[in-house]
Amino acid sequence: MGSLKVTLCAGAALATALCAPAAYTYAADGGGISVSPSSPAPGADVTLRVPDCTEKTAVAVSAAFESDVRLSLAAQDGVLVGSSRVRTSVRAGAYAVQVTCGEQARKGTITVHDEGRPTAPASPVAPVDAGGGGTAELAASGTGDAARVDPPGTAHTVTGLVLAGIAAVAVALRSVRSRSRRTD
């Protein structure tokens, strides 16, 4: 049982060591800038890694990114790491990436692929009737059977006053009952 665990752990460590470099792609000109995932689609999150920088922070700039990427030390190994998102409006192709690392400027490229990119419809597919709970059309047109054209009349006013009077009497009776129970 113990040797099986050791064998599995060794296999997992070997697979990690062999597959981890494949997850990153280096800039085409060898600038040492790596991007993960290796071929992002528009709207995807990306992570940049820049090794051997003399500074503790740096900035990466590209037309493919939504904003400048702030890079900072992730560990004591001297690798600067930062994340950004690829613009959703960017087209497939290669885009320049520039990292200013102290006095040194590094240049690389990022390749954006849009294979399988879903296209958004130009207008809502199934708009929802909103505003007025779906009765806005009836109230606006005034032709619906349930649409009220005139304000409440005398009958509504009298009904409201009678209901308010009944409620006032009920409250008064309840308070009288509670006072009589407390004195007993």
C-alpha positions in Angstrom: 0.0 0.0 0.0 2.8 2.4 0.9 4.7 1.8 -2.4 1.5 2.4 -4.4 1.2 5.9 -2.8 4.8 6.7 -3.5 4.5 5.6 -7.1 1.3 7.7 -7.7 2.9 10.7 -6.1 6.1 10.4 -8.1 4.0 10.0 -11.3 1.9 13.1 -10.5 5.1 15.1 -9.7 6.7 14.0 -13.0 3.5 14.9 -15.0 3.3 18.3 -13.3 7.0 19.0 -14.1 6.5 18.0 -17.8 3.1 19.6 -18.4 3.6 22.9 -16.6 5.9 24.5 -19.2 3.3 23.6 -21.9 0.7 25.8 -20.2 2.8 28.9 -20.9 3.8 30.4 -24.2 6.8 32.6 -24.5 7.0 35.7 -26.6 7.9 35.1 -30.2 11.0 37.3 -30.0 12.4 35.5 -26.9 11.7 38.4 -24.5 11.0 36.1 -21.6 7.4 37.2 -21.2 5.1 34.2 -20.7 1.3 34.2 -21.0 -1.2 31.7 -19.6 -3.3 30.4 -21.2 -1.2 30.1 -24.3 -3.8 31.2 -26.8 -6.5 33.2 -25.1 -9.8 34.1 -26.6 -11.4 37.6 -26.5 -12.7 38.2 -22.9 -10.4 35.6 -21.3 -8.4 36.2 -18.2 -4.6 35.9 -18.7 -1.7 35.7 -16.4 1.7 37.2 -17.3 5.0 36.1 -15.9 8.3 37.9 -16.4 11.5 36.3 -14.9 14.8 38.0 -14.0 13.5 41.5 -13.5 15.7 43.8 -11.4 12.6 45.7 -10.0 9.9 44.5 -7.6 7.1 45.8 -9.8 6.6 46.5 -13.5 3.9 47.3 -15.9 2.9 45.4 -19.0 1.1 47.2 -21.9 -0.7 45.7 -24.9 -3.6 46.7 -27.1 -5.1 43.3 -26.5 -5.6 44.0 -22.7 -8.5 45.9 -21.2 -6.0 47.8 -19.0 -2.3 47.9 -18.2 -1.1 44.9 -16.2 0.5 45.6 -12.9 3.2 43.0 -12.2 4.6 42.3 -8.8 6.8 39.7 -7.1 4.9 36.5 -6.5 7.7 34.8 -4.5 11.4 35.2 -3.8 12.4 33.6 -7.1 12.4 37.0 -8.9 9.5 36.3 -11.2 7.0 39.1 -11.6 3.3 38.1 -12.0 0.2 39.9 -13.0 -3.3 39.3 -14.4 -5.5 41.0 -16.9 -8.4 40.3 -19.3 -8.2 40.3 -23.1 -10.6 42.8 -24.6 -13.8 41.4 -25.8 -13.7 43.5 -28.9 -10.2 42.4 -30.0 -9.9 40.4 -33.2 -7.8 37.3 -33.7 -4.2 37.9 -34.3 -0.8 38.8 -32.7 -0.5 41.8 -30.4 2.6 43.4 -29.1 3.3 43.2 -25.3 5.8 45.6 -23.7 7.1 45.3 -20.1 9.1 48.1 -18.6 11.3 46.5 -16.0 13.4 49.3 -14.5 15.7 50.7 -17.2 15.1 47.6 -19.4 12.1 47.2 -21.8 11.1 43.8 -22.9 8.9 43.2 -25.9 6.9 40.1 -26.8 3.7 39.2 -28.5 0.4 37.6 -27.5 -1.7 35.6 -30.0 -5.4 35.9 -29.6 -7.6 33.2 -31.1 -11.4 33.5 -31.5 -12.2 29.9 -32.5 -15.6 29.0 -31.2 -16.3 32.5 -30.1 -20.0 33.0 -29.4 -21.5 35.9 -31.2 -23.9 38.1 -29.3 -27.2 38.9 -30.9 -27.7 42.5 -32.1 -30.9 42.9 -30.1 -32.6 41.0 -27.3 -33.8 37.6 -28.4 -36.8 37.3 -26.0 -37.6 40.7 -24.4 -39.7 40.7 -21.3 -42.8 42.9 -20.9 -41.8 45.0 -18.0 -43.1 48.1 -16.4 -46.6 47.9 -15.0 -46.4 44.1 -14.7 -47.4 43.6 -18.3 -50.5 45.9 -18.1 -48.6 49.1 -19.2 -50.0 48.7 -22.7 -53.6 48.5 -21.4 -53.2 51.5 -19.2 -51.5 53.5 -21.9 -54.0 52.8 -24.6 -57.1 53.1 -22.5 -58.9 50.5 -24.6 -58.6 47.6 -22.2 -61.5 46.4 -20.2 -59.5 46.5 -16.9 -57.9 49.9 -17.7 -59.2 52.7 -15.5 -59.6 56.0 -17.3 -61.4 58.1 -14.6 -60.1 58.7 -11.1 -61.9 57.1 -8.1 -65.4 58.5 -7.7 -67.8 59.0 -4.8 -68.6 55.3 -4.4 -64.9 54.6 -3.9 -64.5 57.4 -1.4 -67.5 56.2 0.7 -66.3 52.6 0.6 -62.8 53.8 1.8 -64.3 55.8 4.7 -66.5 52.9 5.9 -63.6 50.5 5.9 -61.4 53.1 7.8 -64.2 53.5 10.4 -64.5 49.8 10.9 -60.8 49.5 11.4 -60.9 52.4 14.0 -63.7 50.7 15.9 -61.8 47.3 15.9 -58.7 49.0 17.3 -60.7 50.8 20.0 -62.4 47.6 21.1 -59.2 45.7 21.3 -57.5 48.4 23.4 -60.5 48.4 25.8 -60.3 44.6 26.1 -56.6 44.6 26.9 -57.1 47.3 29.6 -59.9 45.3 31.2 -57.7 42.2 31.4 -54.9 44.1 33.0 -57.1 45.4 35.8 -58.6 42.0 36.7 
